[in-house]
């Protein structure tokens, strides 16, 4: 089963990179829709597995790491959209949808932020499911790892809110 997920992930990455590098569409929109939904649901399992004790053995997140993530992610969100608008001269960027390539950060940053936020939410939800079963103690590595995952989601979500407020005149309807 693990080989199946790795193979599917490599196909997803190869198709996304092909479209990004050549500028031509490889996959039709329904396939991208299915691939993006599958990606988000697979992150649930990844978040659950990442909270197992043997995976946390050589990690050391703490409140400083969580605060740094929470402050950095909105800046990265705003920076990616700023770069797309001002450096790549994309004066109009489309709103995100489930049926487009999510790896085009330079030309379609809202799509990348959208899928990244949903994927981070899947990882955090998987970690929450694991924590409901095993109940990490306050201050343990598992607690702070879950906190870091939640800070990723909150930081990306706050970044998206700021981007939509700051750059609302540059955002157009999704591409069909």
C-alpha positions as a Markdown table, in Angstrom:
| # | Residue | x | y | z |
|---|---|---|---|---|
| 1 | Unk | 0.0 | 0.0 | 0.0 |
| 2 | Unk | 2.9 | 2.3 | 0.8 |
| 3 | Unk | 4.3 | 1.8 | -2.7 |
| 4 | Unk | 0.9 | 2.7 | -4.2 |
| 5 | Unk | 0.9 | 6.1 | -2.3 |
| 6 | Unk | 4.5 | 6.8 | -3.3 |
| 7 | Unk | 3.7 | 6.0 | -6.9 |
| 8 | Unk | 0.6 | 8.1 | -6.9 |
| 9 | Unk | 2.5 | 11.0 | -5.3 |
| 10 | Unk | 5.2 | 10.8 | -7.9 |
| 11 | Unk | 2.7 | 10.8 | -10.7 |
| 12 | Unk | 1.0 | 13.9 | -9.1 |
| 13 | Unk | 4.3 | 15.7 | -8.8 |
| 14 | Unk | 5.4 | 14.8 | -12.4 |
| 15 | Unk | 2.1 | 16.0 | -13.9 |
| 16 | Unk | 2.2 | 19.3 | -11.9 |
| 17 | Unk | 5.9 | 19.9 | -12.8 |
| 18 | Unk | 5.2 | 19.2 | -16.5 |
| 19 | Unk | 2.4 | 21.7 | -16.6 |
| 20 | Unk | 4.5 | 24.2 | -14.6 |
| 21 | Unk | 7.6 | 23.9 | -16.8 |
| 22 | Unk | 6.0 | 23.6 | -20.2 |
| 23 | Unk | 2.9 | 25.9 | -19.7 |
| 24 | Unk | 0.7 | 23.3 | -21.4 |
| 25 | Unk | -2.1 | 21.4 | -19.7 |
| 26 | Unk | -1.4 | 17.7 | -19.3 |
| 27 | Unk | -4.4 | 16.7 | -17.2 |
| 28 | Unk | -8.0 | 17.8 | -17.6 |
| 29 | Unk | -9.7 | 19.7 | -14.7 |
| 30 | Unk | -11.7 | 16.7 | -13.3 |
| 31 | Unk | -8.4 | 14.8 | -12.9 |
| 32 | Unk | -6.9 | 17.7 | -11.0 |
| 33 | Unk | -10.0 | 17.9 | -8.9 |
| 34 | Unk | -9.7 | 14.2 | -7.9 |
| 35 | Unk | -5.9 | 14.5 | -7.4 |
| 36 | Unk | -6.2 | 17.5 | -5.1 |
| 37 | Unk | -9.0 | 16.0 | -3.0 |
| 38 | Unk | -7.0 | 12.7 | -2.8 |
| 39 | Unk | -3.9 | 14.8 | -1.7 |
| 40 | Unk | -5.8 | 16.5 | 1.1 |
| 41 | Unk | -7.3 | 13.2 | 2.3 |
| 42 | Unk | -3.9 | 11.5 | 2.3 |
| 43 | Unk | -2.5 | 14.2 | 4.6 |
| 44 | Unk | -4.9 | 13.0 | 7.3 |
| 45 | Unk | -3.0 | 9.7 | 7.4 |
| 46 | Unk | 0.3 | 11.5 | 7.3 |
| 47 | Unk | -0.7 | 13.7 | 10.2 |
| 48 | Unk | -1.8 | 10.6 | 12.2 |
| 49 | Unk | 1.4 | 8.7 | 11.5 |
| 50 | Unk | 3.6 | 11.7 | 12.2 |
| 51 | Unk | 2.4 | 11.8 | 15.8 |
| 52 | Unk | 3.6 | 8.3 | 16.7 |
| 53 | Unk | 6.3 | 8.2 | 19.4 |
| 54 | Unk | 9.0 | 6.7 | 17.2 |
| 55 | Unk | 8.5 | 9.5 | 14.6 |
| 56 | Unk | 8.8 | 12.2 | 17.3 |
| 57 | Unk | 11.9 | 10.7 | 18.9 |
| 58 | Unk | 14.5 | 13.2 | 17.5 |
| 59 | Unk | 12.3 | 16.3 | 17.3 |
| 60 | Unk | 12.1 | 19.1 | 19.8 |
| 61 | Unk | 9.4 | 21.7 | 19.0 |
| 62 | Unk | 8.5 | 24.2 | 21.7 |
| 63 | Unk | 6.5 | 27.4 | 22.0 |
| 64 | Unk | 9.2 | 29.5 | 20.3 |
| 65 | Unk | 9.0 | 27.2 | 17.2 |
| 66 | Unk | 5.1 | 27.5 | 17.2 |
| 67 | Unk | 5.3 | 31.3 | 17.6 |
| 68 | Unk | 7.8 | 31.5 | 14.8 |
| 69 | Unk | 5.6 | 29.5 | 12.5 |
| 70 | Unk | 2.6 | 31.5 | 13.4 |
| 71 | Unk | 4.3 | 34.8 | 12.6 |
| 72 | Unk | 6.2 | 33.5 | 9.5 |
| 73 | Unk | 3.4 | 31.8 | 7.5 |
| 74 | Unk | 1.3 | 35.0 | 6.9 |
| 75 | Unk | 4.5 | 36.8 | 5.7 |
| 76 | Unk | 5.2 | 33.9 | 3.3 |
| 77 | Unk | 1.6 | 34.0 | 2.1 |
| 78 | Unk | 1.7 | 37.8 | 1.4 |
| 79 | Unk | 5.2 | 37.5 | -0.1 |
| 80 | Unk | 4.1 | 34.9 | -2.6 |
| 81 | Unk | 1.2 | 37.0 | -3.9 |
| 82 | Unk | 3.3 | 40.2 | -3.9 |
| 83 | Unk | 5.9 | 38.4 | -6.0 |
| 84 | Unk | 3.3 | 37.1 | -8.4 |
| 85 | Unk | 1.7 | 40.6 | -8.9 |
| 86 | Unk | 4.8 | 42.8 | -8.8 |
| 87 | Unk | 7.7 | 40.7 | -10.1 |
| 88 | Unk | 5.9 | 38.4 | -12.5 |
| 89 | Unk | 3.6 | 41.1 | -13.7 |
| 90 | Unk | 0.4 | 39.1 | -13.0 |
| 91 | Unk | -1.9 | 42.0 | -12.4 |
| 92 | Unk | -4.9 | 39.7 | -12.1 |
| 93 | Unk | -4.6 | 36.5 | -10.3 |
| 94 | Unk | -7.5 | 33.9 | -10.3 |
| 95 | Unk | -9.3 | 32.8 | -7.1 |
| 96 | Unk | -8.5 | 29.2 | -6.1 |
| 97 | Unk | -10.4 | 26.2 | -7.1 |
| 98 | Unk | -10.0 | 22.4 | -6.6 |
| 99 | Unk | -9.4 | 21.7 | -10.3 |
| 100 | Unk | -6.1 | 23.4 | -11.1 |
| 101 | Unk | -2.4 | 22.6 | -10.6 |
| 102 | Unk | -1.4 | 23.6 | -7.0 |
| 103 | Unk | 2.4 | 23.9 | -7.6 |
| 104 | Unk | 2.4 | 27.1 | -9.7 |
| 105 | Unk | 3.4 | 29.5 | -6.9 |
| 106 | Unk | 4.8 | 32.2 | -9.2 |
| 107 | Unk | 1.8 | 32.6 | -11.5 |
| 108 | Unk | -1.1 | 31.2 | -9.4 |
| 109 | Unk | -0.2 | 31.8 | -5.7 |
| 110 | Unk | -3.8 | 31.7 | -4.4 |
| 111 | Unk | -4.2 | 28.2 | -5.8 |
| 112 | Unk | -1.0 | 27.1 | -4.1 |
| 113 | Unk | -2.0 | 28.8 | -0.8 |
| 114 | Unk | -5.5 | 27.2 | -1.0 |
| 115 | Unk | -4.2 | 23.6 | -1.4 |
| 116 | Unk | -1.4 | 24.2 | 1.1 |
| 117 | Unk | -3.9 | 25.3 | 3.7 |
| 118 | Unk | -6.1 | 22.3 | 3.1 |
| 119 | Unk | -3.1 | 20.0 | 3.2 |
| 120 | Unk | -1.8 | 21.5 | 6.5 |
| 121 | Unk | -5.4 | 21.2 | 7.9 |
| 122 | Unk | -5.3 | 17.5 | 7.0 |
| 123 | Unk | -2.0 | 17.0 | 8.8 |
| 124 | Unk | -3.3 | 18.9 | 11.8 |
| 125 | Unk | -6.6 | 16.9 | 11.8 |
| 126 | Unk | -4.6 | 13.6 | 11.6 |
| 127 | Unk | -2.6 | 14.8 | 14.6 |
| 128 | Unk | -5.7 | 15.7 | 16.5 |
| 129 | Unk | -7.2 | 12.2 | 15.8 |
| 130 | Unk | -4.0 | 10.6 | 17.1 |
| 131 | Unk | -4.1 | 12.9 | 20.1 |
| 132 | Unk | -7.7 | 12.1 | 20.9 |
| 133 | Unk | -6.7 | 8.4 | 21.2 |
| 134 | Unk | -3.3 | 8.8 | 23.0 |
| 135 | Unk | -3.8 | 12.1 | 24.8 |
| 136 | Unk | -0.4 | 13.8 | 24.9 |
| 137 | Unk | 0.6 | 15.5 | 28.2 |
| 138 | Unk | 1.0 | 19.3 | 28.3 |
| 139 | Unk | 4.5 | 20.2 | 27.4 |
| 140 | Unk | 5.5 | 16.9 | 25.7 |
| 141 | Unk | 7.0 | 16.6 | 22.3 |
| 142 | Unk | 3.7 | 15.3 | 20.9 |
| 143 | Unk | 1.8 | 18.3 | 22.4 |
| 144 | Unk | 4.2 | 20.8 | 20.8 |
| 145 | Unk | 4.2 | 18.9 | 17.5 |
| 146 | Unk | 0.5 | 19.1 | 17.4 |
| 147 | Unk | 0.7 | 22.8 | 18.3 |
| 148 | Unk | 3.2 | 23.4 | 15.4 |
| 149 | Unk | 0.8 | 21.7 | 13.0 |
| 150 | Unk | -2.1 | 23.9 | 14.2 |
| 151 | Unk | 0.1 | 27.0 | 13.9 |
| 152 | Unk | 0.9 | 26.1 | 10.3 |
| 153 | Unk | -2.9 | 26.0 | 9.6 |
| 154 | Unk | -3.6 | 29.2 | 11.5 |
| 155 | Unk | -0.7 | 31.0 | 9.9 |
| 156 | Unk | -1.7 | 30.0 | 6.4 |
| 157 | Unk | -5.3 | 30.9 | 7.1 |
| 158 | Unk | -4.4 | 34.3 | 8.5 |
| 159 | Unk | -2.1 | 34.9 | 5.5 |
| 160 | Unk | -5.0 | 34.1 | 3.1 |
| 161 | Unk | -7.3 | 36.5 | 4.9 |
| 162 | Unk | -4.6 | 39.2 | 4.7 |
| 163 | Unk | -4.0 | 38.5 | 1.1 |
| 164 | Unk | -7.6 | 38.7 | 0.2 |
| 165 | Unk | -7.9 | 42.0 | 2.1 |
| 166 | Unk | -4.7 | 43.6 | 0.7 |
| 167 | Unk | -4.9 | 42.4 | -2.9 |
| 168 | Unk | -8.7 | 42.2 | -3.5 |
| 169 | Unk | -8.5 | 44.5 | -6.5 |
| 170 | Unk | -6.1 | 42.0 | -8.2 |
| 171 | Unk | -8.2 | 38.9 | -7.7 |
| 172 | Unk | -10.5 | 37.7 | -10.5 |
| 173 | Unk | -12.9 | 34.8 | -10.9 |
| 174 | Unk | -11.4 | 31.3 | -11.2 |
| 175 | Unk | -10.2 | 30.1 | -14.5 |
| 176 | Unk | -12.5 | 27.6 | -16.2 |
